[in-house]
Amino acid sequence: MKQKLKLCLQLFLTFMKIGVVTFGGGYAMIPIIENEISVKKGWISGDDLLEVVAISETTPGPIAICAATFIGYQIGGVFGAFCATFGVVLPSFVIIFIISLFLRRFEQLEVIKYAFFGIRAGVLALLVKAVVSMFRKCPKNIVAYLIMAASFAAVAFFSANVLIVIVSAAVIGIAATLIARKAGKKL
């Protein structure tokens, strides 16, 4: 019991650290989650993290919260899920609460405008890092490339519903895999 409490405290502190240092939402958190959870702690593999991200994208709610809940559950059960989720949410809640108290007074200051400009640039870099990291772990075959390109085009150029794109990509992936297996090939 004492060991489980210690593990849950580690989950809370690790995800709180992730929540404190990450701006820009779930996708910007992926490289930091990967570094903390897979590289430093070794709690899950990089491939498992890719699956966590995929599952988190298909469940309701912010990706970082879903990922924290899933990883916490995998590591520490229900209490681990609670600790990881609470850890990732707490810093954002506190930061937003504090900012809301002062933002109206300071939003016109140039230094504040420049700070947010810098934060947005940093978030963009984290998003690009997440895309590159996920791309490296994804299967490399013609079907995967076609699904990726079609999904990007549907969302970026035609404003397609993301949920429909994800479900469609899953159905196409399943169908392609089943067809390949019937033909005795590997995708």
Secondary structure, 3 states (H helix, E strand, C coil): CHHHHHHHHHHHHHHHHHHHHCCCCHHHHHHHHHHHHHHHCCCCCHHHHHHHHHHHHHCCCCHHHHHHHHHHHHHHHHHHHHHHHHHHHHHHHHHHHHHHHHHHHHCCCHHHHHHHHHHHHHHHHHHHHHHHHHHHHCCCCHHHHHHHHHHHHHHHHHCCCHHHHHHHHHHHHHHHHHHHHHCCCCC
